[in-house]
Amino acid sequence: MTAYVVIGVCGLAVLLVSLLVGELLEGLLDGLGGDWFSTEVVGAFVAALGFGGALADGLGAPGPVSVAAGIGAGAVFGAFAAWLTRLVRSGGTAGAPAADDVVGWDATVVSAIPADGLGTVTVRRGGHLLRFNARAERALEAGTEVHVTAVLSPTAVSVAPLWPDPLEAAGPEDP
């Protein structure tokens, strides 16, 4: 039983070092099959093999059954560690959104947009702050909330105000 516990503690040590130090030990197992032989998976397998074998031995199982129980526990925990490793490594975020991605998003005018020229807007999306040159059908003051309606170029967009101008919506006054 002591040998199983020592194996389990060694596996925990490998797992702990791989989690704390990160990719330092990863180069040792590069050619052996990706996530299935990462240091995290090997550490989890060895730890579960040791502690699973110790549990079976402590319950009075014969030697071959204890070894089989340890290998079975190691395989289950190793597969789980491989699944978690793959999940974490593939869970990165996509790159920053580009101009083509912002159509339909809300933005804020940073520098005023003149009637016949370009101003600047910022778009906040998914933790990214994007800044674009912007053109509008009418002049818009800084601080105006707008909606991106089209892409003019990789660095410029067309915008429209979120709220209509109350003076324009009222129409001409009757004499």
N, C-alpha and C positions, 0 to 999 in steps of 0.2 A: 504494500500500500504506500510506503514511503516513496518508492520510485515513481509511482503515478503522481503523487503530490509534487515532487520535484519537477517532473515533466510539465505539470500544469502551471506551476509558478514560473518556469522558464518561458512557457507560451505567453503567460500574462506579461512578463517582462518585455518580450518581443513586441507584443501588441501595444503596450504602453509606450515603448520607445518609438514605434512607428507612428503612433497618434501624436506624440509630443514633438518629435523631431521632423515629422512629415516625410518628405521625399528623399531624405538623406540615404536611407537604406534601399530605396526603390531600384537603383541601378544594379543591385546584386541579382535580381530575379527578372530582368527585362526580357530575356529571350525565352522565357518559360510559359508564355500563354496569357499575357495581359493581366486582367483583374483576378483570374483564378489563382495566380501564384504571386500576388502582391504580399508585402510584408504583413499587412493587416490580416489577410486571409490565412497565411501560414501561422501567424501568432494565435489567431482564433482557433484554428484546427488543433494546434499543439496544446493549447490551454484546455480545450474541451476534451481532447483525447486523455490528457492526464487526469483531469477531475472526473470525467465520466468513468474511466477505468478505476479510479480510487473509490468512487461510489459503488460500483459493481463489486469490487473486491471487499469493501466494507460490509456489503450485504451478504457476503459469504459465497459469491459466485466463484467457480473454478477459474484458473488462470486464463485458458483460452476464451472463456465467456467474458471475462473482465477486459481482455484485449479487444475483443469484438465490440463490446459496449463502448469502449473508449474510441475506437475507430469510427463507430457509428455516430457517436456524439460529435466527434471532430468533423466528420463529413457534413453533418447538419449545420453546425456553427460556422464552418468554413464557407459553405454555400451561402449562408445568411450574410456573412461578412463580405463575400464577393458581390452579392446583390446590393448591399449598402454602399460599397465602394463604387460600383458602377453608377448607382443612383446619384451619389454626391458628385462624381466627376462629370456626369452628363447634365447636371442641373444648373450649369452656368447660364447667365443671361445672354440674350442676343446682343449684338452690337448696338450702338447708338442709332436711334431712328434718323433717317435721312429726309430730305425735302419731300420725296415721293410718299413718305409714310405719314405726313402731317395733315394731309387734306382731310377736312372734317373736324379737326381738333380746334380747341379754343386757344387763344393767345392774348397777349397784352401788348399794346403799343408802347414801345420804350422811347423812341424819338418820333416826334410828330410826322404824320404822313401828309405832305401837301397834295393838293388836288391833281397836279400834273407831275408828281415826282415820287421818289422813294423815301420811305421812312424805315424804321426798324421795329420788329416785333420779337417777343420771346414766347416760346412754346415750352410748357413744362409737361413732361410725359414720362412715366416710369422711372422717376429719379433723374432724368436727364433734363438739362436746360439748354434748349436750342435757340439760336438767334438767327433770324433771316431778315433780309431786306424785304420790304413789303410795299405793295401798291394797292390803292383803294379807289373806288369810284368817286369818292368825295374826300375832302380833307378830314383827318382824324387827329385829335389831340393826344398827347402822351397820357398814358394811364387808361385809355379806352379799351374795354374788353371787346375782342373781335373773334371772328370765326375764319379759319383758313379755307378759302373756296377753291383755289387752284395753285398749281406749281408753275411758275414762270421760268425758272432755271434752277440749277442745283443750290443756288444761294438766295433765290427770291421767290416770294409767294404773293398771291393775291388774297386780300382779306375783305371782309364785310363786317360792319358792327353787329354785335349781338343784339343790341336794342336799337330800334329805329329812333331817329331824331324826332322828338315830339313836335318840333316846329314844322318839319316836313310832313309828318303824318296828319297834321291839322288841315293842310291844304290852304289855298288862298282865302283871304277873308272877304266876306261879302260887303259891298259898300253900303 
